[in-house]
Amino acid sequence: MDGVKDDGVVFQIAYVIIKAANSPRPGNWILERSIDGVTFDPWQYYAITDTECLTRFNINPSDRTSILHQR
C-alpha cells in the first residue's frame, strides 16, 4: 500500500506539489518515498524526453505506468 506511516496510521497521498522557487526546474529527477524516514525508494521518475528517461533511468518510457504501479 502506498502511503505515509505515522504512529501506526497509514495515510494515502492524493497529490504532491513541488515548487522550485526562483531557480530553474531540474530536467531529470526522481521523487522518492520512505515509510521509515531512513530508507528511500524511487516513487516517480521525471525526464525531459523519452530518450532521457531511457538513458538516465534505464526505464522504457512506454512502460512508465506499469513501473509506477510496481513500486
C-alpha positions as CSV (number, residue, x, y, z in Angstrom):
1,M,0.0,0.0,0.0
2,D,1.4,3.4,-0.9
3,G,1.2,5.9,1.9
4,V,2.9,7.6,4.8
5,K,3.1,5.8,8.1
6,D,2.8,7.8,11.3
7,D,2.3,6.2,14.7
8,G,0.8,3.1,13.1
9,V,-1.6,5.1,10.8
10,V,-1.1,4.9,7.1
11,F,-2.1,8.0,5.0
12,Q,-2.7,7.9,1.3
13,I,-1.0,10.6,-0.8
14,A,-3.5,12.3,-3.1
15,Y,-1.1,14.7,-4.8
16,V,2.3,16.3,-4.5
17,I,3.1,19.9,-5.2
18,I,6.8,20.9,-5.7
19,K,7.8,24.5,-6.1
20,A,11.3,25.4,-7.5
21,A,11.2,29.0,-6.2
22,N,13.2,31.4,-8.4
23,S,15.5,28.7,-9.8
24,P,15.1,26.6,-13.0
25,R,13.2,23.4,-12.6
26,P,15.5,20.3,-12.8
27,G,15.1,18.5,-16.0
28,N,15.6,14.9,-14.9
29,W,14.9,13.8,-11.3
30,I,13.4,11.1,-9.1
31,L,10.7,11.6,-6.5
32,E,11.5,9.1,-3.7
33,R,9.4,7.9,-0.8
34,S,10.1,6.4,2.6
35,I,8.0,4.6,5.2
36,D,10.6,4.7,8.0
37,G,12.3,8.0,7.2
38,V,15.7,6.2,6.8
39,T,15.5,4.2,3.6
40,F,14.1,5.7,0.4
41,D,12.9,4.1,-2.8
42,P,12.1,5.7,-6.1
43,W,8.4,6.5,-6.4
44,Q,8.2,8.5,-9.7
45,Y,10.7,9.4,-12.4
46,Y,10.7,12.6,-14.3
47,A,12.6,13.3,-17.5
48,I,12.7,16.0,-20.2
49,T,12.3,13.5,-23.1
50,D,11.7,9.8,-23.6
51,T,15.3,9.4,-24.6
52,E,16.5,11.0,-21.3
53,C,14.2,8.6,-19.4
54,L,15.8,5.6,-21.1
55,T,19.4,6.8,-20.8
56,R,19.3,8.4,-17.3
57,F,17.0,5.9,-15.5
58,N,17.1,2.8,-17.8
59,I,13.3,2.9,-18.0
60,N,11.4,2.5,-21.2
61,P,9.0,5.5,-21.3
62,S,6.2,3.4,-22.7
63,D,6.3,1.3,-19.5
64,R,6.0,4.2,-17.1
65,T,2.5,3.4,-15.9
66,S,3.4,-0.2,-15.0
67,I,6.6,0.9,-13.3
68,L,4.7,3.4,-11.0
69,H,2.3,0.7,-10.0
70,Q,5.0,-1.8,-9.2
71,R,6.7,0.4,-6.6
